[in-house]
Amino acid sequence: MPAEPTDPPGTPIEDAVRVETDQQLHAVGNLTRHHVLRVLRDEPATVTQIAARLGIAKGSSNYHVKVLAKAGLIRVVDTRKVRGVTELYYGMAGKVIQLPDHGAGQPEFLMRHALADVEAAPDGAGKHLRLKHLRLSQENFDLAAEKVAALEAELSALHDPQQPAADFFSVLYRPQDTKAPAPTPKDGTPTP
């Protein structure tokens, strides 16, 4: 049974938590903490429940929860007394975590974590992976990005919290082009 928040009724949860500090970047830069956030995205949980769901030691779970809480990415949303011990239920501090635009040479933390999740998905789990190399004009590149965004919105409308987890991971990017430049004729005009 999900924990009910202890905040006064009507206290809004932030829509987005913006990652701006080094402490926050450190917190989201770890794959285990990414998995902790995945657990808490579904419902509040205790350190013990997080450890059990992730198959990690309770001490490890406690450490990662503390790092995320100090960074302001999660917070205590409920407390319960169980056999004289107060259990803390942690939940997301916001509906969305927004990372800053990365600079040249900085890793895309969420993309790396998502790829690690794809690789670690259990055998027999639904996986639909495609990699297609394309050459697109800027106009067609922009059109493709719009179509991917529309598909994401359509899939988001199908979200049902009672169903098994499914992640949608999309990337449309321009890699370093390795195609040899077209030869230039002796008269200096480029070949089409």
VENMO-V37012 format. One record per backbone hydrogen bond with DSSP energy under -1.0 kcal/mol. CO is the residue of the C=O (numbers start at 0). NH is the residue of the N-H. E is the energy in kcal/mol with one decimal. If there is no record, write none. Layout:
BEGIN
CO|NH|E + CO|NH|E
END
This chain:
BEGIN
7|10|-2.0 + 13|94|-1.5 + 14|95|-1.3 + 16|97|-2.7 + 20|24|-2.4 + 21|25|-2.6 + 22|26|-1.9 + 23|27|-2.2 + 24|28|-1.1 + 29|33|-1.9 + 30|34|-2.0 + 31|35|-2.1 + 32|36|-2.4 + 33|37|-1.7 + 34|38|-2.0 + 35|39|-2.3 + 36|40|-1.7 + 38|42|-1.3 + 44|89|-3.0 + 45|49|-2.6 + 46|50|-2.4 + 47|51|-2.2 + 48|52|-2.4 + 49|53|-2.0 + 50|54|-1.3 + 50|55|-2.0 + 56|60|-2.5 + 57|61|-2.8 + 58|62|-2.2 + 59|63|-2.4 + 60|64|-2.5 + 61|65|-2.4 + 62|66|-2.1 + 63|67|-2.2 + 64|68|-2.6 + 65|69|-2.7 + 66|70|-1.5 + 67|72|-2.3 + 68|71|-1.4 + 72|92|-2.4 + 74|90|-2.6 + 76|5|-1.9 + 77|88|-3.0 + 79|86|-3.8 + 81|84|-2.0 + 84|81|-3.2 + 86|79|-1.9 + 88|76|-3.1 + 88|77|-1.2 + 89|44|-1.9 + 90|74|-2.4 + 95|16|-2.9 + 97|18|-3.2 + 102|105|-2.2 + 106|108|-1.2 + 107|111|-2.4 + 108|112|-2.6 + 109|113|-2.5 + 110|114|-2.4 + 111|115|-2.1 + 112|116|-2.3 + 113|117|-2.2 + 114|118|-2.4 + 115|119|-1.8 + 121|124|-2.1 + 136|140|-2.5 + 137|141|-2.5 + 138|142|-2.0 + 139|143|-2.5 + 140|144|-2.2 + 141|145|-2.0 + 142|146|-2.1 + 143|147|-2.2 + 144|148|-2.2 + 145|149|-2.2 + 146|150|-2.3 + 147|151|-2.4 + 148|152|-2.1 + 149|153|-2.3 + 150|154|-2.7 + 151|155|-2.4 + 152|156|-1.5 + 154|157|-1.1 + 155|158|-1.2 + 159|162|-2.4 + 182|190|-1.1 + 184|187|-2.3 + 188|184|-1.2
END
